[in-house]
Amino acid sequence: MTKIAVLGPIPRDTIITHHKETIKKYGCVSHPVIALSKLFGKEGTVYPVSHVHEVDYQNIIDLFAPYPNIDTSHISSKHDRGTVIELKFIDQNNRLERQTACMKPIVPKDIKPLEEMDAYVFIPITDFEISMRTLRYIKKNRKGLIVFDAHGPTTSMGMTGDRYRKFWVDMDDWLRYIDILKMNLEESQACWLKREYSADEMTSYNEERTEHLDEMAAHVLKKGVKYFYVTLDAKGCVFYTKKGEKIEKQFVKSIYMEHVVDTTGCGDSFAGGLAYGFAVYGDPVKAAEYANALGALRTQGKTFEVFKSKSETDALIAEYYGQ
């Protein structure tokens, strides 16, 4: 039986899509947890680990209740501190974000009651939600792979609730505790920063800028990360790993979906797919394919019904990757 823990917030989301539709649901951790539950069937268990508001606790438990292989015993409302987010999409991939509540960070004592996992998936969405001490504790005391999404440490919020991209200045201090690092192209630009900028250079994001990735990958892998994945929006993803002294780079195309309803949770779902591919197959290419599949499926509707069983997901992967 495969066991995967997914750690991070379960925000009460209000989403205004690029189609001007309003969706209210619980997000972030919920996406990969339900996706993994459907992939596992009777072959595994998913363990969400999160702090939530008391007012949301029962609703979240009820959300996961139809899935018998989701263990909800590590979701806590003890501190009555969860996350509340509003997302307003400007277009399919870009959005304005506002956060009006801050989750209590996940610290080592939240991990200690958790049994050994095959993989621990960290998907923070804001920079304070996961303590570095938590990763350090797992590295020292557990054997499971640590999959870490850079969305959290590259995102912060002001006192007005506005969320904004920030540099991950202390990234090197975290890398020694991460096995599989995942981020999108914009986040990579917030991680690979110059020693000094001119004022004119301080732009938030350049979607054409990828020339830094090879050099960044060499640095990340040198610091101890085993696999480094960067998503490239609709194009797919690229991943890097080290074989001896040689760095290997591979591109895995996306799974094309003609009609996109909502992209919220695609990155979270992608991270869950990576964990599944490594935990079940130990294969970085299979991991990328499952990650792309879960990310693509997430775009297809407003509910968690978008996620499919293993046989259906495998059929989708076979259709696009010829297996």
N, C-alpha and C positions, 0 to 999 in steps of 0.2 A: 504493500500500500504506500503510495507516494503521499508525502505531506508537504504542503507549501503554506507559509505564513505570509500574509499581506499586511504591511504596517503603514499607517498614515491616517489622514482624516477621512471621515465620512460626512462631507459637508451637506448641509441643506441648501441645495442649489436652486436658483431661479435663472433660467437660461432663455434669452431672447435670440432665436436663431437668425441666420442670414435670410431666411424666408419670412421673418417678422412674426414667427410663432413663439409663444411663451410656454416653456416646459418647466415644471417644478418636480424635482426628484432628489434623491440622495445620491451623491456622486463619488468621485475619486476611487477609494478602496472598493466600493460596491461593484464597479465595472469588472476589474480582473477577478474579484472573488466569485461572482456569478458566472463569468466566462470559464474560469477554471473548474467550478463545480460541474458545469455541463460537459466539459471535456473529460473530467475524471469519471463521471458516472459512479460505479461501485469500486473503481480502482484507486481512489485517493480521497483525501480530505483537505479542505481549505480552512485556514484559521485567520480570520480578520482580527487585527489588533488595533484598537483605536480608543480615543476618549471622545465622548459625545455629550451634548446637553441632555438633561433629564427629560425635557419635553420631547426630544427626538428618540430617546432610547427604545421605547416599545415599538415605535414605527419602524425602526431599523431592524429590530429583532423579527418583527412580522414580515419585513421585506425578505429576509433570508430564510424564514421558516419553511417555505415550500421545497427547500433544497436540503435533504437529509445529510449530505456530506459537507455542510458548512457548520463548523464548530464556533458558536458565538460567545463562548464563555470568556473571551478575552476582550470583549467590548465593554467599556466601563463608563458609567455616568456618575461615578462617585464624586468627582470634583465639579460636575455640572459645567464643564468647559468643552464646547465643541466648536465647529467651524460653520460659518454661514457666508455664502458667496453669491454675488450677482454677476452674470456674464452676459454681455451684450455684443453679439457678433456684428462686425462691420462687413465682413465677407466670409467666405467658407472657412478660412483658416485664421483670420485675425479678429481679435475681440478686445473690448474694454472690460476691465475686471474691477470689482469692488468687494471688499471683505469686511464684514461687520462683527465678526466674533473670532476669537483665537483659541484653538485647541490647546489643551495642556500637552506639553511635549511628551513623547514616548521615551522613557528612560530605562536603565537596566532592570529595575524592579518589575517593570511591566513584562519583561522577557522571561524572568526567572521561573514563573509558573508554567511557561510554555514548554512542551516536550521538544525533543530534538526534531528538527525539520530537515527535509532534503534541500529546501531553498527558503530564503527570507527575502521578500520583495519589499523594498522601501520606496514608497511613492509620495514623499512630502510635496505639498504644493506651495508652501511658504517656508522661509529659511529657519524658523525656530521649532519646527514640529518634530524633528528627530535629533536627539542628542548624539554627538559623536561618541560619547561614552557607551551608548547602546551598541553601536557597531563594534567598538573595541571589546565589549563584553562577549558578543557573539564570536568574534575572531578568537578570543582566548578560551572560551568554554564550550563552543559548539563546532560541529563539523560541516553544517549545511552551507551552501553557496550564498553569498550576499549579492543580490541584484539591487542596484541603487540608481534611482532616477534623479538627474541633476535639476529637475524643475524646481524643487524646493530651495536649494541653496542659491539659485540664480533669480529668485523672486522674493520681494519683500513688500511690506505695506506701510503706508504712512498713517498718521493719526486721523486723517480724513477718510480712511478706508480704501483709498486708491492703491491698487497693486501695480508694481512696476518691476522691470528687469533690473538686476544689479549684477555686478561682477562677483564671481566666486573667488575672492581674493585668497582664502586659506584652503583652496582645493587640495594642495599637496598634503596637508595634514590629514585629510580624509582618505586619500587614495590607498594608503597602506591597508585599510580595513575593507576595501571593496574588491570583489571578485569580478563582477560584470557591471560596467558603468554604461548607462544609457542616457542619451540626451538628444534634443533636436538641434538643427543647425543654428538657430538663434541662440540657444543656450550655449552651444560650443563657442560662439563669439563672445559670450559673457564669461567664459572660462579661460580662453586663451588671450589674455590681455597684455598690452604693451607696458613697458616700464613707465612711459609718460606719453600723453596725448597732447596734441594741439586742440584748441577749442573746436575747430572746424571738423576734426576727426570724430568727435564724440556723438556719433549717430547710433540710434538704438539697434538697427538691424539692416543687413544687406543680404538679401536672399541669394545673390549671385556669388557671394564670397565663400569659397570652399578651399582656397589654397592653403589655409592654415591647418587643415585636418591631418595631413600626413605627419607634420612636425608635432602637432599636439598628441597624436596617437603614440608616437615614439616616446614622448615624455610620460604619458599616462601609463603605458605598459612598463616603462622603466621603473616607475614608482610602485609597481606590484599588482596593478590591475591585470587580470588574465584576458579579458575580452572587452573591447570598447566599441559600442554601437552608436551610430549617429543616424537619426531618421531624416529623410530629405523630402518631407511632405509627400506629395502624390507620386514622386519618382521611386520611392522605395527606401532602402537603408544601406549603409556601408558599415562593415565591421572590420576590426583589426585584431590580430593576435600575434604572439611571438613564438616562432619555432626556432629554438636555439638562439642565435644572434640575429636571425632574419625576421623582419616584420612582414606578415602576410596581410593583404588587403583584399576584401571581396565585397562586391556589390550584389545585393539581392533585390530584384525588381518588386514593385508593389503589386498588390492584387487590385485591379481596377474595378471601381464601382461607378456606374454611370450616374446614378442619382444619389446625392449626398444630402441626408436630412439634418444630421447634427454631428459635429466632430468632437463634441465634449467627451472626454474620457478616452480618446484614441491613444494618447501617450501612455495612460495608465494601463489600458488593455494590452498595448504592445509590451510593456514590462512584464505583465502576467504571462504572455506568450513566450517570452524569452525564458522565464523561470520554468515553464512547462517543458520546453524543448531541451533544456539542460538537465532538469530533474528526471525526466522520463527517458530521454535518448542520449544525453551527454554529447550532443552534436550541435555546434554553433550555427550550421546552415539550417538544420531543422528548426532550431530555436528562432532564427530570423523568419522562417516561413510561417511558423505558428504566430509569431509576433505580428507579422504583416496581416495574417488572416484575422486575428482578433481585432486589430486596429481597423481593418476594412469593414468587418461585420458591425463594429460599433457605430459606424456612420449611417447605418441603414434604417434607423428608426428612433423613436422617442423612448422606448421601453427596453428592458433587459431581454425581451424576447428575441432581440437581434442575434444573440449568441446561440450557437448550435452545439449539438452532440459531437462526440469525437468522430463518428463515421461521417457526418455531414461536413464537419470542418476538414477532415482528411480528403473528402471528395473535392472541396473547393481548392485545397492546396494542390491536389493532383491535376486539376483542370488548368491551373496557372503555371505549375512548375514541372508538369510532365512526369509525375511519379505514379 
